[in-house]
Amino acid sequence: MKQKYTDTELDEFKAILLKKKTGVMNQIKFWEEQLNLVAEKGRDESNVLQNAQENSSTEFTLYQLSRQKKHLNDIEIALQRIERKTFGVCVITGRLIDKKRLLVVPTTTKSLSNGKKVS
């Protein structure tokens, strides 16, 4: 049974992750710009309904920004695992995560199998 991915396979995953990283960084920039626009616009304290809508919009923007930053962190960790050549090894079972799964979710650290943990 295969214990780790080849250097060629790791390079393939790295390329996927770097492309995703660029997209996530663009999303982070977008959401940060949205927050800056709200801050620059200021508030009209006399319009309660508008303020409620702005609060809701700001909360949504902060949520999206937080999500993207977490995703960026997950990508960075996956890239570190590639450099250490531990990428694709399930943290629960110690077995290789299915390549098809990694191609879809390259930041995953767990397989979908119910295999026994390797000692």
Phi, psi and omega in degrees: 000137181295132184261337179204164179279150180289165177300323178296315178296319178298321177296323178297314178295321180298317179298319179297314182294320179294323176295316178297321180300317178300315179297318180293320179296324176295321178295318178299315179300317179301310183292326176294321177295323178297318178297319179296321178298318179295318181295320180291326183293326182076187183236148172257096186300342181277349183249092184296316181297315179297319179297321178297318178295320179294321177298316179297317179296319179295317178299317178298316180297316178297321178297313180297319179297316179298316179300315182293322178294322176296317179297319177299317177299317178299321178295316179300318179296318178297319177296324176295321178295325176297314180299324179276355181062032175250005181297137175088003178264124181297130180287345179268308187264338184080002179264165178291137174284140181306134183300322180299320178296316181294328178293329179275316182232079186290353179266359183292151178238006183229143176273170178264358182278160178257033182296158179285148180293137178274134181277000000 
